[in-house]
């Protein structure tokens, strides 16, 4: 029995959970959740104001974007939701309300990405990346804008795919395409957050599967949150507060999944090696693709020859 417990404690999932708790994962997830919740409504107001001014004439694309957001965040948009569709489509960035919302999203979105970066890197026991403060904040804003663009692009592709499926008489293909597009959208957003938000230059074979697992977990959470919202939307006592509470809880689980997926990568061989290399030379913000190939070849050759990994890391750090 003792051997079984020891083996369980040494397993990668258990080590990932220990890393998550040791690095205050639940507390970091709460901070990410609060910042995401604060930025969510201002972001939608500004994003729809810009969208309606530029592409609002395309009703089909507009409906697809609304449907994509509604399916991504249960209880946010629609009847008895936190936001009304008609009010959202009438958003305007002109005036005091628009200016206040624009300034709010500027600060809250940047704060959310910044908190997320600190949390993501904590799973690898890393501090802040070496970068110019202003460039770092501009990068955070670019990540937030990139998430919005991903939603619009995926919605446009979904409109084209569904129209093609309907033209060919394959209605079921449109539903499958919608599911696939949503998974691809969620995976892309997670990759954007990990790579450019967290400044984590991890190999694709490690980070892409982690992002895909997160997307699948998000889908399961959406089903659960949607069922919960439908269960209380007809209750006049709970309907008024159900949407924001469910969204807050849902966001909390999302943030914890993002951190748990990274902690699983961090305790693996690649994650441990990445942490050592970053600590040795701060390579996560400056390593080019060509340098990465040379560095990987040296590490693999050293491992094949049975060399001292610590001495190798020190030598590589001196050359940088």
Backbone torsions as a table, in degrees:
resi	resn	phi	psi	omega
1	UNK	NA	-42.6	179.3
2	UNK	-62.4	-38.9	178.9
3	UNK	-64.1	-38.1	179.7
4	UNK	-65.8	-41.9	179.1
5	UNK	-65.3	-42.2	178.6
6	UNK	-62.4	-40.7	179.0
7	UNK	-65.9	-39.2	178.4
8	UNK	-64.7	-41.6	-179.0
9	UNK	-68.2	-26.5	179.2
10	UNK	-88.1	-6.8	-178.4
11	UNK	-66.1	154.9	-176.2
12	UNK	-64.9	-42.5	177.1
13	UNK	-59.2	-39.8	179.8
14	UNK	-68.9	-40.4	177.6
15	UNK	-65.3	-34.6	176.9
16	UNK	-65.3	-41.5	178.4
17	UNK	-65.2	-40.4	178.4
18	UNK	-63.9	-41.3	177.0
19	UNK	-62.3	-42.1	-179.8
20	UNK	-60.6	-43.8	-179.0
21	UNK	-76.1	-38.6	-179.8
22	UNK	-63.9	-33.7	-179.8
23	UNK	-91.0	18.1	177.3
24	UNK	60.8	41.6	-178.8
25	UNK	-53.9	-47.9	179.3
26	UNK	-59.7	-38.6	179.7
27	UNK	-68.7	-42.9	178.5
28	UNK	-63.3	-39.2	179.2
29	UNK	-63.9	-36.6	177.2
30	UNK	-63.8	-41.5	177.3
31	UNK	-63.4	-42.3	177.3
32	UNK	-63.2	-40.0	-178.9
33	UNK	-63.8	-45.7	-179.0
34	UNK	-62.3	-45.5	179.7
35	UNK	-65.8	-38.5	178.6
36	UNK	-66.0	-40.4	-179.5
37	UNK	-65.8	-41.3	-179.6
38	UNK	-66.3	-35.1	-176.6
39	UNK	-86.0	-16.9	-172.1
40	UNK	-61.2	-51.6	-172.9
41	UNK	-72.9	-40.2	176.3
42	UNK	-64.4	-37.8	179.1
43	UNK	-63.8	-42.6	179.0
44	UNK	-65.2	-40.0	180.0
45	UNK	-60.4	-50.7	-178.1
46	UNK	-68.8	-43.6	-177.7
47	UNK	-61.5	-42.9	-179.7
48	UNK	-72.6	-30.5	175.8
49	UNK	-63.1	-44.8	178.3
50	UNK	-68.5	-43.5	-178.4
51	UNK	-62.2	-44.5	-179.2
52	UNK	-66.1	-31.9	179.1
53	UNK	-73.8	-29.7	-175.6
54	UNK	-98.9	-50.0	-174.3
55	UNK	-123.2	13.3	-176.4
56	UNK	-64.1	-20.6	179.5
57	UNK	-69.9	-20.1	178.6
58	UNK	-86.2	95.0	-174.5
59	UNK	-63.4	-39.1	-177.6
60	UNK	-65.5	-42.5	178.2
61	UNK	-67.6	-39.3	178.8
62	UNK	-60.5	-46.8	179.2
63	UNK	-63.5	-36.6	179.7
64	UNK	-66.7	-39.7	178.4
65	UNK	-64.3	-44.4	179.1
66	UNK	-62.2	-42.5	179.8
67	UNK	-65.3	-38.7	179.8
68	UNK	-63.9	-43.7	179.5
69	UNK	-68.1	-41.8	-179.6
70	UNK	-63.2	-37.6	179.3
71	UNK	-76.0	-25.0	179.6
72	UNK	-77.6	-38.1	-176.9
73	UNK	-124.4	96.4	-177.4
74	UNK	-59.6	135.5	176.1
75	UNK	82.2	2.8	-176.8
76	UNK	-82.1	-48.9	-175.2
77	UNK	-123.6	139.8	176.1
78	UNK	124.1	-173.9	-179.5
79	UNK	-63.3	129.1	-177.4
80	UNK	67.3	8.7	177.7
81	UNK	-83.2	178.2	-179.5
82	UNK	-69.5	-28.9	-179.5
83	UNK	-126.6	143.2	177.5
84	UNK	-91.5	136.8	-176.7
85	UNK	-60.5	-44.6	-177.2
86	UNK	-63.3	-42.6	178.5
87	UNK	-66.0	-36.0	-178.9
88	UNK	-67.7	-42.6	-178.9
89	UNK	-73.2	-13.8	177.6
90	UNK	-96.9	11.2	179.9
91	UNK	-63.0	142.9	177.8
92	UNK	-138.6	133.5	-179.1
93	UNK	-83.1	-7.0	179.1
94	UNK	-82.5	136.2	179.4
95	UNK	107.2	176.7	-176.8
96	UNK	-64.6	-41.2	-179.1
97	UNK	-61.9	-43.7	178.9
98	UNK	-65.2	-40.6	179.7
99	UNK	-64.7	-42.7	179.3
100	UNK	-64.3	-42.7	179.4
101	UNK	-64.3	-39.6	-179.8
102	UNK	-64.1	-43.6	178.2
103	UNK	-66.0	-39.0	-179.7
104	UNK	-62.3	-46.4	-178.8
105	UNK	-67.6	-30.8	179.1
106	UNK	-60.7	-44.2	-177.4
107	UNK	-82.4	-43.4	-175.9
108	UNK	-70.5	-37.7	179.0
109	UNK	-66.4	-44.2	177.7
110	UNK	-62.6	-40.4	179.2
111	UNK	-64.6	-39.7	179.7
112	UNK	-63.7	-46.6	179.5
113	UNK	-63.4	-39.1	-179.7
114	UNK	-64.4	-45.2	178.1
115	UNK	-64.1	-40.1	179.0
116	UNK	-63.7	-41.2	179.7
117	UNK	-61.4	-45.6	178.1
118	UNK	-59.1	-40.9	-178.6
119	UNK	-70.4	-43.9	179.9
120	UNK	-60.3	-46.3	-177.1
121	UNK	-71.4	-26.0	177.3
122	UNK	-63.7	-30.8	178.4
123	UNK	-64.6	-22.9	176.4
124	UNK	-100.8	7.6	-178.0
125	UNK	60.1	39.1	-179.6
126	UNK	-112.7	150.4	176.0
127	UNK	-89.8	-161.9	-179.3
128	UNK	-66.6	145.6	178.6
129	UNK	-70.5	154.8	178.4
130	UNK	-80.8	104.7	-177.4
131	UNK	-159.8	155.2	175.7
132	UNK	-62.8	135.8	-175.3
133	UNK	-58.4	-46.2	-177.5
134	UNK	-65.5	-43.6	178.7
135	UNK	-63.8	-35.2	179.3
136	UNK	-64.1	-43.5	179.9
137	UNK	-69.2	-38.0	176.1
138	UNK	-64.7	-36.2	176.0
139	UNK	-64.9	-39.0	177.6
140	UNK	-61.7	-43.0	178.7
141	UNK	-64.9	-38.6	178.8
142	UNK	-63.7	-36.6	177.4
143	UNK	-63.7	-44.3	179.0
144	UNK	-62.1	-43.0	177.3
145	UNK	-65.0	-39.3	179.4
146	UNK	-61.0	-37.0	177.4
147	UNK	-62.2	-43.5	177.7
148	UNK	-62.5	-41.4	179.1
149	UNK	-65.5	-37.5	177.6
150	UNK	-61.0	-39.6	179.1
151	UNK	-63.3	-44.2	-178.8
152	UNK	-66.2	-46.3	-178.3
153	UNK	-63.0	-45.3	179.9
154	UNK	-64.0	-36.0	178.0
155	UNK	-66.0	-41.1	177.5
156	UNK	-62.9	-43.1	177.5
157	UNK	-63.3	-36.6	179.2
158	UNK	-66.0	-39.7	178.1
159	UNK	-60.6	-46.5	-179.2
160	UNK	-64.2	-43.6	-178.5
161	UNK	-64.6	-45.2	179.9
162	UNK	-66.0	-37.7	177.7
163	UNK	-64.0	-40.6	178.3
164	UNK	-66.0	-41.6	179.0
165	UNK	-64.4	-40.6	178.5
166	UNK	-66.5	-37.9	179.4
167	UNK	-65.4	-32.2	179.5
168	UNK	-89.9	1.0	-179.5
169	UNK	72.2	27.9	-179.5
170	UNK	-115.3	71.3	-177.9
171	UNK	-60.4	-35.4	-179.4
172	UNK	-65.3	-29.9	179.9
173	UNK	-65.2	-33.5	178.1
174	UNK	-64.0	-39.1	178.6
175	UNK	-67.9	-40.8	177.0
176	UNK	-63.6	-41.9	179.4
177	UNK	-62.3	-38.8	178.2
178	UNK	-61.4	-42.6	178.7
179	UNK	-64.4	-45.2	-179.1
180	UNK	-65.1	-42.6	179.8
181	UNK	-62.1	-38.9	179.7
182	UNK	-66.5	-40.4	177.4
183	UNK	-65.3	-41.9	178.8
184	UNK	-65.0	-39.3	178.5
185	UNK	-62.7	-48.6	-179.4
186	UNK	-63.2	-41.1	178.8
187	UNK	-62.7	-42.7	180.0
188	UNK	-64.6	-40.4	179.1
189	UNK	-64.6	-41.7	178.7
190	UNK	-64.0	-43.5	178.1
191	UNK	-61.6	-40.6	178.1
192	UNK	-62.0	-41.9	179.7
193	UNK	-67.5	-44.8	-178.5
194	UNK	-65.4	-50.5	-172.2
195	UNK	-75.4	-52.0	-173.5
196	UNK	-97.7	-28.8	175.0
197	UNK	-76.7	-48.9	-179.4
198	UNK	-85.6	-11.1	-177.0
199	UNK	56.3	45.5	179.3
200	UNK	-106.4	111.8	-178.0
201	UNK	-95.0	68.8	-178.5
202	UNK	-93.0	154.7	177.9
203	UNK	-61.2	146.5	-178.2
204	UNK	-60.8	-35.5	-177.3
205	UNK	-68.4	-13.4	176.1
206	UNK	-98.6	-45.1	-171.5
207	UNK	-81.9	-32.7	-179.3
208	UNK	-67.4	-48.1	176.2
209	UNK	-59.4	-37.9	178.3
210	UNK	-62.1	-42.5	178.5
211	UNK	-66.0	-38.8	179.4
212	UNK	-65.8	-39.4	176.7
213	UNK	-63.5	-40.2	177.1
214	UNK	-60.7	-42.8	-179.7
215	UNK	-61.9	-41.9	178.0
216	UNK	-65.8	-40.1	177.5
217	UNK	-65.2	-37.7	177.6
218	UNK	-61.2	-40.9	-179.3
219	UNK	-61.8	-43.6	178.0
220	UNK	-63.6	-40.1	178.2
221	UNK	-65.6	-36.0	178.2
222	UNK	-62.8	-42.7	178.3
223	UNK	-61.7	-43.5	-179.8
224	UNK	-65.5	-45.4	-179.2
225	UNK	-66.6	-38.0	178.5
226	UNK	-64.2	-43.5	177.5
227	UNK	-62.6	-39.0	178.8
228	UNK	-66.5	-41.3	-179.9
229	UNK	-65.6	-41.2	179.2
230	UNK	-66.9	-27.5	-179.8
231	UNK	-73.2	-21.4	-177.3
232	UNK	-114.8	-7.3	-174.4
233	UNK	-68.0	-22.9	179.2
234	UNK	-90.3	-1.4	178.2
235	UNK	-90.9	111.3	-175.9
236	UNK	-61.7	-24.9	-179.4
237	UNK	-76.2	-34.6	-175.2
238	UNK	-99.9	-19.8	-173.5
239	UNK	-58.8	-36.1	-176.2
240	UNK	-68.4	-29.9	-176.7
241	UNK	-111.7	-6.0	-174.3
242	UNK	-63.4	-46.9	-173.8
243	UNK	-58.9	-55.6	-178.7
244	UNK	-64.1	-35.0	179.4
245	UNK	-66.8	-44.6	180.0
246	UNK	-64.9	-40.9	178.0
247	UNK	-62.2	-42.1	-179.8
248	UNK	-63.6	-45.3	178.6
249	UNK	-64.2	-43.0	-179.7
250	UNK	-61.4	-44.9	178.0
251	UNK	-61.7	-37.4	178.6
252	UNK	-60.4	-43.7	177.5
253	UNK	-67.0	-38.4	179.4
254	UNK	-59.4	-47.0	-178.1
255	UNK	-64.4	-37.3	178.8
256	UNK	-67.9	-37.1	177.4
257	UNK	-64.0	-41.7	178.4
258	UNK	-58.8	-41.8	-178.7
259	UNK	-74.6	-39.4	179.8
260	UNK	-64.9	-38.5	178.4
261	UNK	-63.1	-40.6	178.7
262	UNK	-70.2	-36.5	179.0
263	UNK	-64.9	-32.6	177.3
264	UNK	-65.7	-41.3	176.8
265	UNK	-67.4	-39.9	-173.5
266	UNK	-64.2	-34.3	-177.1
267	UNK	-86.4	-4.3	176.9
268	UNK	-79.9	173.2	-178.8
269	UNK	-58.7	-43.3	-179.5
270	UNK	-66.5	-41.9	179.6
271	UNK	-63.6	-42.1	179.3
272	UNK	-66.4	-40.7	178.8
273	UNK	-65.6	-39.1	179.6
274	UNK	-62.8	-42.9	178.7
275	UNK	-61.0	-43.8	-179.2
276	UNK	-64.8	-40.2	-178.8
277	UNK	-68.7	-40.0	178.3
278	UNK	-64.7	-43.5	179.6
279	UNK	-65.2	-31.1	-178.1
280	UNK	-73.6	-39.3	-175.2
281	UNK	-140.7	5.5	-179.0
282	UNK	62.7	39.2	-170.4
283	UNK	-78.9	-11.8	-172.5
284	UNK	-65.2	-24.6	-178.9
285	UNK	-102.4	-8.0	-171.9
286	UNK	-128.0	-8.1	-174.5
287	UNK	-75.8	122.5	177.2
288	UNK	-84.6	170.7	-179.3
289	UNK	-64.0	-40.2	-179.9
290	UNK	-66.2	-42.3	177.7
291	UNK	-64.0	-36.0	180.0
292	UNK	-64.6	-38.3	179.6
293	UNK	-66.0	-43.2	178.4
294	UNK	-64.0	-43.4	-179.2
295	UNK	-64.1	-42.5	179.5
296	UNK	-63.9	-39.3	179.0
297	UNK	-63.7	-40.6	177.7
298	UNK	-64.7	-42.7	180.0
299	UNK	-64.2	-43.8	-179.6
300	UNK	-66.3	-40.5	178.4
301	UNK	-65.0	-40.8	178.5
302	UNK	-63.0	-40.3	179.2
303	UNK	-66.4	-40.8	-179.1
304	UNK	-65.3	-32.8	-179.4
305	UNK	-86.6	-3.9	-179.6
306	UNK	72.8	30.4	-178.0
307	UNK	-76.2	171.7	-180.0
308	UNK	-80.8	116.0	-177.1
309	UNK	-65.7	-36.9	-179.0
310	UNK	-64.2	-44.5	178.9
311	UNK	-65.1	-36.6	177.4
312	UNK	-62.1	-46.2	-179.4
313	UNK	-62.8	-39.4	178.1
314	UNK	-65.5	-40.8	-179.9
315	UNK	-66.5	-40.9	179.2
316	UNK	-65.4	-37.0	-179.8
317	UNK	-65.6	-35.0	-179.6
318	UNK	-68.2	-29.6	-177.8
319	UNK	-78.1	-12.7	-175.3
320	UNK	-92.9	NA	NA
